[in-house]
Amino acid sequence: MIKEEYHFNYEVYDSIDDLTEDDKWLLDEAREVTQHAYAPYSRFQVGAVAKLVNGEIIAGSNQENASFPAGLCAERVVLASVSSLYPKVPIETMAISYFNNNGESNHPISPCGICRQALQEFTEKTKTPIRLILGGMHGKVYIIPAASMLLPLSFTSKDLQ
């Protein structure tokens, strides 16, 4: 038997004030976009804003539906928009924030499993890692160098060949 381990490093900041101006702006935009979420069932509003390598900015928010959980997460709304508006243009950085109407919004949250898979697929398609900035309305901020780090041993198109 061989025992393997998986580790990754990420940056932790005490607050948005410790970020570079570009990262601060992107996270602020993600915080603002949470207001556009349609989340009457979970009352958990998520906003995501992506900066593409061509400089374009694309934003999205989660969109729930009465056929819960058939809605869309903010990350997948952004990925679909980028794919539709700018096919083949990689995402450089995506900031994700949230507002929890049921409790606190004071720590970073991580993309759900299906969003991790979608981020992995987009990374594979564009052959470019997506840097993530994760933070709530206040509190600590995480910067993860590549979204694919969140899905070790991922299932990819190569597995279907």
Disulfide bonds with the S-S distance in Angstrom:
none
